[in-house]
Amino acid sequence: MTLELTSGQKIEGYIFNRNALASPPFLQLFPEGQPGERKIPYADIAAIAFTGEDTASGKSWEAWVKKKESERRAEAARIAVEAQARGHL
């Protein structure tokens, strides 16, 4: 994301939190190329642009479902082996 502040400054980074109910409302981001985080009041933000790489790009719902099904099958197999070892199957 790129934030343009009312001061004219532009900040690129990853927004990880926001609180619209705080007094004053704010968002928090990890600025690109800088250590730590930064808290910016909504009143200081003039514009927000979606820039940079979309970390979800190329990750589909179908891929998520396939992964979860694989995890469920592995867990079921593990439980079956444990039950068999105890003599329950």
GUSE-164522 format. One line per 4 residues: number of its first residue (from 1); their letters; for each residue x, y, z of N, C-alpha, C, O. Coordinates in nm, 4 decimals. Example, Ala and Ser with C-alpha at 12.3 -4.5 7.8 and 13.67 -1.06 7.14 Angstrom:
1 = as = 1.3190 -0.5690 0.7800 1.2300 -0.4500 0.7800 1.3200 -0.3300 0.7800 1.4236 -0.3319 0.8465 ~ 1.2850 -0.2250 0.7080 1.3670 -0.1060 0.7140 1.2900 0.0030 0.7870 1.3409 0.1138 0.8039
# end
This chain:
1 = mtle = 0.0836 -0.1158 0.0000 0.0000 0.0000 0.0000 0.0894 0.1238 0.0000 0.2009 0.1231 0.0522 ~ 0.0372 0.2276 -0.0593 0.1043 0.3566 -0.0516 0.0066 0.4560 0.0092 -0.1049 0.4733 -0.0399 ~ 0.0494 0.5204 0.1157 -0.0309 0.6242 0.1790 0.0254 0.7596 0.1388 0.1465 0.7817 0.1417 ~ -0.0635 0.8484 0.1019 -0.0224 0.9873 0.0818 -0.0793 1.0649 0.1989 -0.2001 1.0657 0.2225
5 = ltsg = 0.0097 1.1298 0.2715 -0.0326 1.2052 0.3890 -0.0695 1.3478 0.3520 -0.0319 1.3970 0.2456 ~ -0.1420 1.4128 0.4388 -0.1825 1.5518 0.4143 -0.0610 1.6436 0.4038 -0.0702 1.7521 0.3463 ~ 0.0527 1.6009 0.4590 0.1769 1.6784 0.4507 0.2423 1.6661 0.3133 0.3367 1.7388 0.2821 ~ 0.1905 1.5716 0.2293 0.2501 1.5472 0.0986 0.3448 1.4284 0.0987 0.3838 1.3806 -0.0078
9 = qkie = 0.3827 1.3799 0.2165 0.4718 1.2640 0.2280 0.4004 1.1388 0.1786 0.2804 1.1223 0.2011 ~ 0.4739 1.0509 0.1116 0.4212 0.9215 0.0680 0.4942 0.8121 0.1432 0.6167 0.8141 0.1554 ~ 0.4167 0.7157 0.1939 0.4731 0.6045 0.2701 0.4249 0.4747 0.2080 0.3047 0.4521 0.1940 ~ 0.5202 0.3891 0.1708 0.4853 0.2561 0.1204 0.5042 0.1577 0.2342 0.5978 0.1699 0.3133
13 = gyif = 0.4143 0.0596 0.2421 0.4286 -0.0404 0.3462 0.3118 -0.1367 0.3494 0.2250 -0.1354 0.2621 ~ 0.3117 -0.2207 0.4526 0.2098 -0.3229 0.4717 0.1214 -0.2801 0.5880 0.1682 -0.2698 0.7014 ~ -0.0067 -0.2549 0.5602 -0.1009 -0.2170 0.6654 -0.1453 -0.3449 0.7359 -0.1951 -0.4375 0.6719 ~ -0.1272 -0.3495 0.8679 -0.1617 -0.4704 0.9412 -0.2686 -0.4482 1.0469 -0.3165 -0.5451 1.1058
17 = nrna = -0.3070 -0.3254 1.0727 -0.4074 -0.2996 1.1758 -0.4714 -0.1636 1.1519 -0.4088 -0.0719 1.0986 ~ -0.5968 -0.1528 1.1923 -0.6649 -0.0237 1.1897 -0.7665 -0.0214 1.3022 -0.8160 -0.1261 1.3440 ~ -0.7972 0.0967 1.3510 -0.8976 0.1104 1.4549 -0.9759 0.2376 1.4293 -0.9330 0.3474 1.4648 ~ -1.0928 0.2206 1.3663 -1.1774 0.3344 1.3325 -1.2527 0.3874 1.4540 -1.3061 0.4983 1.4502
21 = lasp = -1.2576 0.3081 1.5631 -1.3317 0.3490 1.6827 -1.2437 0.4166 1.7870 -1.2941 0.4689 1.8863 ~ -1.1134 0.4156 1.7651 -1.0214 0.4798 1.8594 -1.0384 0.6315 1.8524 -1.0971 0.6855 1.7586 ~ -0.9863 0.6968 1.9527 -0.9913 0.8424 1.9527 -0.8482 0.8940 1.9623 -0.7919 0.8927 2.0718 ~ -0.7875 0.9385 1.8555 -0.8394 0.9476 1.7186 -0.8238 0.8145 1.6437 -0.7388 0.7330 1.6798
25 = pflq = -0.9055 0.7918 1.5392 -0.8922 0.6709 1.4577 -0.7535 0.6662 1.3930 -0.6958 0.7699 1.3604 ~ -0.7000 0.5425 1.3745 -0.5650 0.5292 1.3205 -0.5515 0.3991 1.2429 -0.6373 0.3111 1.2495 ~ -0.4411 0.3894 1.1690 -0.3996 0.2615 1.1130 -0.2534 0.2431 1.1448 -0.1811 0.3388 1.1727 ~ -0.2106 0.1167 1.1401 -0.0708 0.0842 1.1671 -0.0150 0.0116 1.0462 -0.0840 -0.0684 0.9830
29 = lfpe = 0.1094 0.0398 1.0150 0.1741 -0.0281 0.9039 0.3206 -0.0499 0.9321 0.3812 0.0161 1.0165 ~ 0.3764 -0.1464 0.8575 0.5198 -0.1684 0.8572 0.5727 -0.0950 0.7351 0.5501 -0.1397 0.6226 ~ 0.6428 0.0171 0.7541 0.6949 0.0919 0.6399 0.8027 0.0132 0.5663 0.8884 -0.0495 0.6285 ~ 0.7977 0.0170 0.4352 0.8966 -0.0526 0.3529 1.0349 0.0043 0.3780 1.0552 0.1257 0.3735
33 = gqpg = 1.1302 -0.0845 0.4046 1.2694 -0.0441 0.4219 1.3007 0.0195 0.5552 1.4093 0.0745 0.5734 ~ 1.2067 0.0131 0.6502 1.2304 0.0720 0.7818 1.1970 -0.0306 0.8892 1.1029 -0.1081 0.8727 ~ 1.2722 -0.0326 0.9986 1.2405 -0.1263 1.1058 1.1188 -0.0785 1.1853 1.0908 0.0412 1.1914 ~ 1.0485 -0.1710 1.2445 0.9373 -0.1359 1.3325 0.8097 -0.1028 1.2585 0.7964 -0.1254 1.1382
37 = erki = 0.7180 -0.0492 1.3334 0.5871 -0.0146 1.2795 0.5620 0.1348 1.2935 0.6349 0.2059 1.3626 ~ 0.4570 0.1806 1.2261 0.4220 0.3222 1.2330 0.2711 0.3341 1.2499 0.1951 0.2649 1.1820 ~ 0.2281 0.4207 1.3392 0.0865 0.4457 1.3668 0.0508 0.5814 1.3068 0.1134 0.6827 1.3378 ~ -0.0511 0.5818 1.2199 -0.0860 0.7052 1.1493 -0.2338 0.7369 1.1722 -0.3199 0.6546 1.1413
41 = pyad = -0.2639 0.8541 1.2254 -0.4038 0.8935 1.2435 -0.4744 0.9083 1.1084 -0.4154 0.9560 1.0115 ~ -0.6020 0.8664 1.1034 -0.6803 0.8807 0.9806 -0.6770 1.0242 0.9281 -0.6713 1.0461 0.8071 ~ -0.6805 1.1218 1.0188 -0.6845 1.2622 0.9787 -0.5615 1.3044 0.8991 -0.5659 1.4025 0.8249 ~ -0.4510 1.2298 0.9145 -0.3280 1.2617 0.8423 -0.3207 1.1970 0.7042 -0.2264 1.2225 0.6292
45 = iaai = -0.4189 1.1135 0.6694 -0.4158 1.0398 0.5429 -0.4995 1.1121 0.4372 -0.6191 1.1347 0.4555 ~ -0.4342 1.1477 0.3266 -0.5040 1.2141 0.2159 -0.5518 1.1122 0.1128 -0.6583 1.1300 0.0537 ~ -0.4737 1.0042 0.0902 -0.5094 0.9033 -0.0097 -0.4402 0.7713 0.0224 -0.3339 0.7670 0.0844 ~ -0.5058 0.6625 -0.0230 -0.4494 0.5287 -0.0087 -0.4520 0.4638 -0.1460 -0.5546 0.4662 -0.2140
49 = aftg = -0.3388 0.4053 -0.1876 -0.3310 0.3380 -0.3176 -0.2835 0.1943 -0.2972 -0.1938 0.1672 -0.2174 ~ -0.3458 0.1038 -0.3713 -0.3026 -0.0362 -0.3706 -0.1852 -0.0490 -0.4654 -0.2030 -0.0491 -0.5872 ~ -0.0660 -0.0597 -0.4106 0.0556 -0.0685 -0.4908 0.1355 -0.1895 -0.4464 0.1030 -0.2520 -0.3454 ~ 0.2381 -0.2225 -0.5196 0.3229 -0.3345 -0.4817 0.2604 -0.4671 -0.5166 0.1611 -0.4737 -0.5890
53 = edta = 0.3201 -0.5733 -0.4639 0.2770 -0.7091 -0.4940 0.1590 -0.7497 -0.4062 0.1588 -0.7250 -0.2857 ~ 0.0593 -0.8121 -0.4675 -0.0535 -0.8672 -0.3941 -0.0114 -1.0041 -0.3432 0.0082 -1.0964 -0.4222 ~ 0.0027 -1.0180 -0.2105 0.0514 -1.1443 -0.1543 -0.0469 -1.2586 -0.1736 -0.0086 -1.3747 -0.1590 ~ -0.1712 -1.2298 -0.2057 -0.2708 -1.3347 -0.2302 -0.2801 -1.3712 -0.3774 -0.3536 -1.4630 -0.4138
57 = sgks = -0.2078 -1.3020 -0.4608 -0.2152 -1.3274 -0.6041 -0.1730 -1.4702 -0.6359 -0.0689 -1.5175 -0.5902 ~ -0.2562 -1.5382 -0.7156 -0.2255 -1.6749 -0.7566 -0.2694 -1.7801 -0.6577 -0.2528 -1.8994 -0.6832 ~ -0.3240 -1.7395 -0.5474 -0.3721 -1.8337 -0.4476 -0.5235 -1.8393 -0.4592 -0.5927 -1.7411 -0.4323 ~ -0.5731 -1.9529 -0.4987 -0.7159 -1.9642 -0.5246 -0.7877 -2.0385 -0.4131 -0.7267 -2.1065 -0.3305
61 = weaw = -0.9179 -2.0232 -0.4139 -1.0028 -2.0951 -0.3205 -0.9853 -2.2457 -0.3403 -0.9795 -2.3215 -0.2435 ~ -0.9770 -2.2880 -0.4658 -0.9628 -2.4302 -0.4958 -0.8339 -2.4865 -0.4352 -0.8335 -2.5979 -0.3828 ~ -0.7261 -2.4109 -0.4423 -0.5993 -2.4554 -0.3846 -0.6111 -2.4681 -0.2329 -0.5569 -2.5615 -0.1737 ~ -0.6821 -2.3742 -0.1699 -0.7012 -2.3792 -0.0251 -0.7826 -2.5028 0.0135 -0.7480 -2.5732 0.1083
65 = vkkk = -0.8908 -2.5290 -0.0603 -0.9763 -2.6449 -0.0320 -0.8957 -2.7737 -0.0475 -0.9053 -2.8636 0.0360 ~ -0.8164 -2.7826 -0.1542 -0.7344 -2.9020 -0.1781 -0.6371 -2.9242 -0.0619 -0.6200 -3.0370 -0.0159 ~ -0.5745 -2.8185 -0.0154 -0.4800 -2.8281 0.0958 -0.5513 -2.8754 0.2225 -0.5013 -2.9634 0.2926 ~ -0.6671 -2.8180 0.2520 -0.7410 -2.8546 0.3725 -0.7882 -2.9992 0.3667 -0.7827 -3.0695 0.4676
69 = eser = -0.8341 -3.0449 0.2517 -0.8763 -3.1845 0.2366 -0.7592 -3.2790 0.2594 -0.7746 -3.3830 0.3233 ~ -0.6437 -3.2436 0.2079 -0.5238 -3.3244 0.2281 -0.4883 -3.3308 0.3766 -0.4525 -3.4370 0.4275 ~ -0.4980 -3.2184 0.4456 -0.4687 -3.2145 0.5891 -0.5687 -3.3007 0.6662 -0.5306 -3.3715 0.7594 ~ -0.6969 -3.2949 0.6275 -0.8002 -3.3754 0.6945 -0.7752 -3.5248 0.6741 -0.7892 -3.6034 0.7679
73 = raea = -0.7385 -3.5640 0.5530 -0.7099 -3.7059 0.5256 -0.5904 -3.7530 0.6077 -0.5927 -3.8630 0.6630 ~ -0.4868 -3.6714 0.6159 -0.3677 -3.7073 0.6936 -0.4029 -3.7210 0.8414 -0.3558 -3.8133 0.9078 ~ -0.4840 -3.6311 0.8928 -0.5258 -3.6375 1.0335 -0.6093 -3.7623 1.0590 -0.5906 -3.8289 1.1608 ~ -0.7018 -3.7954 0.9680 -0.7845 -3.9163 0.9823 -0.6976 -4.0408 0.9813 -0.7213 -4.1329 1.0594
77 = aria = -0.5974 -4.0456 0.8942 -0.5074 -4.1603 0.8881 -0.4277 -4.1720 1.0175 -0.4092 -4.2822 1.0692 ~ -0.3809 -4.0603 1.0697 -0.3054 -4.0609 1.1957 -0.3917 -4.1139 1.3097 -0.3454 -4.1952 1.3897 ~ -0.5154 -4.0690 1.3179 -0.6061 -4.1138 1.4233 -0.6353 -4.2628 1.4101 -0.6412 -4.3343 1.5101 ~ -0.6534 -4.3093 1.2872 -0.6793 -4.4518 1.2641 -0.5610 -4.5369 1.3097 -0.5800 -4.6418 1.3712
81 = veaq = -0.4397 -4.4923 1.2799 -0.3200 -4.5665 1.3216 -0.3118 -4.5717 1.4737 -0.2804 -4.6764 1.5303 ~ -0.3394 -4.4605 1.5400 -0.3361 -4.4573 1.6866 -0.4425 -4.5491 1.7455 -0.4158 -4.6215 1.8414 ~ -0.5632 -4.5465 1.6885 -0.6717 -4.6320 1.7365 -0.6380 -4.7790 1.7172 -0.6660 -4.8619 1.8039 ~ -0.5782 -4.8107 1.6037 -0.5387 -4.9493 1.5749 -0.4317 -4.9950 1.6738 -0.4336 -5.1090 1.7200
85 = argh = -0.3391 -4.9061 1.7056 -0.2325 -4.9393 1.8015 -0.2888 -4.9680 1.9402 -0.2327 -5.0481 2.0149 ~ -0.3986 -4.9033 1.9742 -0.4640 -4.9257 2.1052 -0.5563 -5.0466 2.0996 -0.6101 -5.0876 2.2025 ~ -0.5758 -5.1053 1.9798 -0.6621 -5.2212 1.9647 -0.8080 -5.1866 1.9479 -0.8941 -5.2727 1.9659 ~ -0.8381 -5.0628 1.9138 -0.9773 -5.0201 1.8960 -1.0292 -5.0423 1.7550 -1.1497 -5.0310 1.7324
89 = l = -0.9435 -5.0731 1.6603 -0.9879 -5.0976 1.5234 -0.9403 -5.2331 1.4781 -0.9673 -5.2733 1.3649
# end
